Amino acid sequence: MAHVLNLVVDGVLKEIKEFSALTDQVKTIVTFFKQSVNAMDQLRAEQESSGKKEGEVLTLIQAVSTRWNSCFDMLERFVKLSALVAKILATKSQTSKNTPDMVPSSQLNVIRDFIALLGPFKEATEEISGANYVTSSLAIPLTTLVTQVTDQATPSTSLGLIVKKALLKKVEDKLAPLEQNPFLSVATILDPRFKRIHFTSPVVVSNAISKISAEIRAEYRRRGQRSPDKNPDQAASEQASGSSIWLRHEKLLNLNIATSEVPSSGCVPNELKQYLDQPLLERKSDPIKFWINCRHFTPVLSDIALKYMICQASSVSFERVASVVNLAVPNERSRLTGEHIKQRVLLMSISDKYWYE
């Protein structure tokens, strides 16, 4: 999904020529500062004179063509330092003809609109790219939340409105179909933090529940058992503070959308009905631990849920491994064996806290 998000944003930014021209102007200014030691020293000195300590001083960020997130970071940092940058450029222009022009204030408002519109996409990209928590059940909720947050955005410039409409169109074309994916829909239903509240199609929910029910019955037939009729294990629900796109999720929790009745046990196995009748868990809770703790009450459903929870919704974590391999096997080390490469990759993948504790 991370690559789909990248395609959505990158496609919109390339289609709008005005945005490309504006980012090119910002890139020119950032390049000027990166290539000028005096300009960077002045930028640092201006921040230190305002009371910032050495570790708190910010520098401009240059965009990388292969990552739209870097363009977002460049614009965000540029707006934050725009007053100091304008002051330094005005001073430099008096002594050097090669000093680039500062971005006009009207264009800074356009950049602020871009930052507000693209911020949820960056947050969603970072959420779905994780490797140490469940991501298979995040795809559909993040799609719904990004769509809602973008739709409710209120850009102050005409170009911002154009970008908003283009983003919504791309999301509808590329991200909305993820809800139709049977694996992602089942994974979302089986995540006790989300269940059904982020689905836009009741048909998809019905199909996912039918698929889970069929898997439960098949597993019981394989084990030669009947589905037990137990009382539901009530999970604790705590109020959580969300980030920008997750605020919508918290509101849905407060509205208690997921309290609708599930079909009788004749249509839905008892284990699944008990699970769906329980309240939602806090967003920060761990669904893996939830299902491990529920094995005594829902043995078959827990095994099925864990099967869906352990899969990743993005290939970013695997690409990180490929990057580690490239670092572990330099070009000049041509005599490394496969076993040595495995050992070096393992050592580089271990977190720093285990090395220095």
C-alpha positions in Angstrom: 0.0 0.0 0.0 2.9 2.4 0.6 3.8 2.3 -3.1 0.1 3.0 -4.0 0.2 6.0 -1.7 3.4 7.1 -3.4 1.7 6.7 -6.8 -1.3 8.7 -5.7 0.7 11.7 -4.5 3.4 11.6 -7.1 0.9 11.4 -9.9 -1.0 14.4 -8.7 2.1 16.5 -8.2 3.4 15.7 -11.7 0.1 16.5 -13.3 -0.1 20.0 -11.8 2.5 22.1 -13.6 2.1 25.1 -11.2 3.2 22.8 -8.3 6.2 21.6 -10.2 7.3 25.2 -10.9 6.9 26.1 -7.2 8.9 23.1 -5.9 11.6 23.8 -8.5 11.9 27.4 -7.1 12.2 26.1 -3.5 14.7 23.5 -4.7 16.8 26.3 -6.2 16.8 28.2 -2.9 17.7 25.1 -0.9 20.5 24.2 -3.4 21.9 27.8 -2.9 22.0 27.3 0.8 23.6 23.8 0.5 26.3 25.2 -1.7 27.0 28.3 0.3 28.8 27.9 3.5 28.3 31.6 4.5 24.5 31.3 3.9 24.3 28.2 6.0 26.3 29.8 8.8 24.0 32.8 8.7 21.0 30.6 9.0 22.5 28.8 11.9 23.5 32.1 13.6 20.1 33.6 13.2 18.5 30.6 15.0 21.1 30.6 17.7 20.6 34.3 18.3 16.8 33.7 18.8 17.6 31.4 21.7 17.9 27.9 20.1 20.6 25.6 21.3 23.1 23.9 19.1 21.1 20.6 18.9 17.9 22.5 18.1 19.1 24.4 15.1 17.3 23.4 11.8 18.7 23.3 8.3 16.9 23.2 5.0 16.1 19.8 3.5 16.7 18.9 -0.2 14.1 16.9 -2.0 14.9 13.5 -3.6 13.2 12.7 -6.9 12.5 9.1 -5.9 10.7 9.9 -2.7 7.7 12.3 -2.6 8.0 12.4 1.2 11.3 14.2 0.8 9.5 16.9 -1.2 7.0 17.3 1.6 9.8 17.5 4.2 11.5 20.1 2.0 8.4 22.3 1.8 7.6 21.9 5.5 11.1 22.9 6.6 11.2 25.7 4.1 8.0 27.3 5.4 9.2 26.9 9.0 12.4 28.8 8.2 11.0 31.1 5.5 11.4 34.3 7.5 15.1 33.7 8.2 15.6 32.5 4.6 14.0 35.7 3.2 16.2 37.9 5.4 19.4 36.1 4.4 18.5 36.1 0.7 17.8 39.9 0.8 21.2 40.5 2.3 23.0 38.2 -0.2 21.3 39.7 -3.2 23.0 43.0 -2.5 26.5 41.5 -3.0 25.8 38.6 -5.4 23.9 38.4 -8.6 23.5 34.6 -8.4 21.3 34.8 -5.3 17.9 33.3 -6.1 14.7 35.2 -5.5 12.6 34.5 -2.4 9.2 32.8 -2.8 6.5 35.4 -2.6 4.2 35.4 0.4 1.2 34.4 -1.8 3.1 31.3 -2.9 4.0 30.5 0.7 0.2 30.3 1.3 0.0 27.8 -1.6 2.8 25.7 0.0 1.0 25.8 3.3 -2.1 24.3 1.6 0.1 21.6 0.0 1.5 20.7 3.4 -2.0 20.5 5.0 -3.2 18.3 2.1 -0.2 16.0 1.9 0.4 15.6 5.6 -2.2 12.8 6.0 -0.7 10.9 3.1 2.7 11.1 4.7 1.4 9.9 8.0 -0.5 7.0 6.4 2.7 6.0 4.5 4.7 5.9 7.7 2.0 3.9 9.5 1.7 1.3 6.8 5.4 0.9 6.4 6.0 -0.4 9.9 7.7 -3.7 10.5 7.2 -4.2 14.3 3.4 -4.2 14.4 0.3 -5.4 12.5 -0.2 -3.6 9.2 -2.5 -6.0 7.2 -5.5 -4.5 9.0 -4.4 -0.9 8.6 -4.9 -0.6 4.8 -8.7 -0.2 4.8 -8.9 2.1 7.9 -6.1 4.3 6.6 -7.8 4.6 3.2 -11.0 5.7 4.7 -9.4 8.1 7.1 -7.2 9.7 4.5 -10.2 10.1 2.2 -12.3 11.8 5.0 -9.5 14.1 6.2 -8.7 15.2 2.6 -12.4 15.7 1.8 -12.8 17.9 4.9 -9.7 20.0 4.2 -10.3 23.7 3.4 -7.5 25.1 1.2 -7.3 28.9 1.1 -5.9 29.1 -2.4 -7.3 28.1 -5.8 -4.3 25.9 -6.5 -4.9 24.1 -3.2 -8.5 23.4 -4.2 -7.2 21.9 -7.5 -4.8 19.6 -5.6 -7.5 18.5 -3.2 -9.8 17.5 -6.0 -7.0 15.7 -7.8 -6.0 13.8 -4.7 -9.6 12.7 -4.0 -9.9 11.4 -7.6 -6.6 9.5 -7.3 -7.6 8.0 -4.0 -10.9 6.8 -5.4 -9.1 5.2 -8.4 -6.2 3.6 -6.6 -6.9 3.2 -2.9 -10.7 2.7 -2.7 -10.5 -0.7 -4.5 -8.4 -2.0 -1.6 -11.6 -2.5 0.3 -12.6 -5.2 -2.2 -9.5 -7.2 -1.4 -10.8 -10.3 0.5 -7.6 -10.7 2.5 -7.5 -7.1 3.7 -11.2 -7.0 4.5 -10.9 -10.2 6.6 -7.8 -8.9 8.3 -9.6 -5.6 9.2 -12.7 -7.5 10.5 -10.4 -9.6 12.7 -8.6 -6.7 14.2 -10.3 -5.9 17.5 -9.4 -2.2 17.1 -11.3 -1.7 13.9 -13.7 -4.5 13.0 -16.4 -3.0 10.7 -16.3 0.8 11.5 -14.1 1.8 8.6 -15.9 0.0 5.8 -17.9 1.9 3.2 -19.7 -1.1 1.7 -22.0 -3.4 3.7 -21.6 -6.0 1.0 -17.9 -6.2 1.6 -18.5 -6.6 5.4 -21.0 -9.4 4.7 -18.7 -11.2 2.3 -15.8 -11.0 4.8 -17.9 -12.3 7.7 -19.1 -15.2 5.4 -15.5 -16.0 4.5 -14.5 -16.1 8.2 -17.5 -18.2 9.0 -16.6 -20.7 6.3 -13.1 -21.0 7.5 -14.2 -21.6 11.1 -16.6 -24.3 10.0 -14.0 -25.9 7.8 -11.4 -25.9 10.6 -13.9 -27.5 13.1 -14.7 -30.2 10.5 -11.0 -30.8 10.1 -10.6 -31.1 13.9 -13.7 -33.2 14.2 -15.3 -30.8 16.7 -18.4 -28.8 17.0 -18.4 -25.0 17.6 -18.8 -24.4 21.4 -21.3 -22.0 22.7 -19.5 -19.8 25.2 -20.1 -16.5 26.8 -18.3 -13.6 25.1 -15.0 -12.4 26.6 -15.4 -8.7 27.0 -12.4 -6.7 26.0 -11.5 -3.4 27.7 -12.1 -0.3 25.7 -10.1 2.8 26.6 -10.2 6.3 25.2 -7.1 7.1 23.1 -5.7 10.3 21.8 -5.2 10.1 18.0 -3.0 11.8 15.5 -4.4 13.9 12.7 -5.9 11.2 10.6 -6.7 9.0 13.6 -9.0 11.6 15.1 -11.7 10.4 12.7 -11.2 6.9 14.1 -11.6 8.1 17.7 -14.9 9.9 16.8 -16.2 6.7 15.3 -15.4 4.9 18.5 -17.4 7.5 20.4 -20.3 7.1 18.1 -20.3 3.4 18.9 -21.0 2.4 15.4 -19.8 -1.2 15.9 -22.6 -2.1 18.3 -25.1 -3.3 15.7 -26.4 -6.8 16.1 -24.7 -9.7 14.3 -26.8 -12.4 12.6 -27.8 -15.3 14.8 -25.5 -18.2 15.5 -27.3 -20.1 12.8 -25.6 -17.9 10.2 -22.4 -16.9 12.1 -20.4 -19.3 14.3 -20.6 -18.6 18.0 -16.9 -17.7 18.2 -17.2 -15.0 15.6 -20.5 -13.7 17.0 -18.9 -13.4 20.5 -16.0 -11.5 19.0 -18.1 -9.1 17.0 -20.3 -8.4 20.0 -17.4 -7.2 22.1 -16.4 -3.5 22.2 -13.5 -2.2 20.2 -10.1 -2.1 21.8 -8.0 1.1 22.1 -6.0 1.9 18.9 -2.6 1.5 20.6 -3.4 -2.0 21.8 -1.8 -5.1 20.3 -4.1 -7.4 18.3 -1.6 -10.2 18.4 -1.6 -10.3 22.2 -5.4 -10.0 22.1 -5.8 -13.1 20.0 -3.2 -15.1 22.0 -5.1 -14.3 25.2 -8.4 -15.3 23.6 -7.2 -18.7 22.6 -9.0 -20.3 25.6 -12.4 -18.8 24.6 -12.1 -18.8 20.8 -9.5 -21.4 19.9 -10.3 -21.7 16.2 -11.0 -18.1 15.5 -7.8 -17.1 17.2 -5.7 -19.3 15.0 -7.4 -17.9 11.9 -7.0 -14.3 13.0 -3.3 -14.8 13.8 -2.8 -16.2 10.3 -4.1 -12.9 8.8 -2.5 -10.6 11.4 1.1 -11.7 10.7 1.1 -10.7 7.1 2.4 -7.3 6.0 0.4 -4.8 4.0 3.5 -3.3 2.4 6.8 -4.5 1.0 8.7 -1.7 2.6 10.1 -3.9 5.4 11.4 -6.4 2.8 13.0 -3.6 0.9 14.7 -2.5 4.1 16.3 -5.9 4.2 17.5 -5.5 0.7 19.1 -2.2 1.7 20.8 -3.9 4.6 22.2 -6.5 2.3 23.6 -3.8 0.0 25.3 -2.3 3.0 26.5 -5.6 4.4 28.0 -6.7 1.1 30.2 -3.9 -0.3 31.5 -4.3 -3.9 35.1 -4.7 -2.8 34.3 -7.8 -0.7 34.0 -10.3 -3.5 35.1 -13.3 -1.5 32.3 -13.2 1.1 30.4 -16.5 1.2 26.6 -16.9 1.5 26.9 -17.9 5.1 29.0 -14.9 6.0 26.5 -12.6 4.3 23.7 -14.1 6.4 25.7 -13.5 9.5 26.5 -9.9 8.6 22.8 -9.1 7.7 21.7 -10.6 11.0 24.2 -8.5 13.0 23.1 -5.3 11.2 19.4 -6.0 11.8 19.8 -6.2 15.6 18.6 -3.0 17.3 21.1 -0.8 18.9 19.6 -1.2 22.3 20.7 -4.8 22.4 24.3 -3.8 21.5 24.7 -1.1 24.2 22.6 -2.2 27.1 
